[in-house]
Amino acid sequence: MYLSVKEVKPLDGYKLLLTFENGEERIFDMKPYLEKGIFKELKDKSLFNSVKISYDSIEWENEADMDPEMLYEDSVPYGIIK
């Protein structure tokens, strides 16, 4: 299922609150990605907090971005945090 990300809010613990086009809110944990490539830079909290909507997904000031399908599939419904 392909759903665009409509809103993103950085949370403590390197998590993101995402709102998708169907209105569903989900939590995505970025911690597993912080040891990989360009995502290592996101350990800097100010850079992590620069996350914004870009087209149908999210992007940071260092131009790192994420696939919206992966964001949906690998996130959990808001209120259920692993």
N, C-alpha and C positions, 0 to 999 in steps of 0.2 A: 504494500500500500504506500503510495506516495502522498505525503502531506507536507505542505509548506509550513515553515516556522513563521509565526506572526509576531511573537514577542519573546524576549529573552531577558532574564534577570540573573546576574551572578549572585551566588549564595556563599556562605561560609563553607569551608572544607572542599573548595574547588568543585562545587556543584553548580548546576545551572537549572533554573526554573524556566521551562520552555512552554509556550502556548502555541498549539498547532492550529491550522486553519479550521479544523472541525470543533474548535473550542476546548479541546482536551489539554489539561495542564499535566506536564510530566517532569520528573527530575532526572537529569543526566549527570553522572559522576565523571568528571574529567581526570581524576587521580590516575587511573591506569594509563593515560596517554601522556602524562607529564615527563616520561622518560624517553619519549620518542621524537626524533627530528625537531622540527620547528616548535612543537608543543612544549619542549623543555623550557622555552622562554616564558611560558605562561605561569611558571612558578613565581614570577614577579607578580605580586598581588595587584599592583596598579595596572599592569598589562592585562592580567586575567580579567580585571573589572572593566576593561575597555571593550568587552564583547558587545556586538551590535547586530542588528538584522542586516543581511546583505542578500538582496534578491529574495530567494525562498529559503535561505538558511542563515547561518551565523558566521561572523568573521571578527577577528581581533585586529588591533592596530598593526601588528607585525605581519598581517596578511594570511595568517593561519585561518583555515576554515574547516568546516565539517559537513559531511553529506547529510541532508535532512532525513533520508530514509534510515541511515544508521542511528541518528539522534533519536528517532522515534522507536526503532526496534530495540535499542540498547538502553532505553530509559524506563523508569517505573512511574506508574501513576502518582500524582501529587498526593502526599499523605502516607505513601508506602515507601519508606527509605530502607534500602538494603544495608 
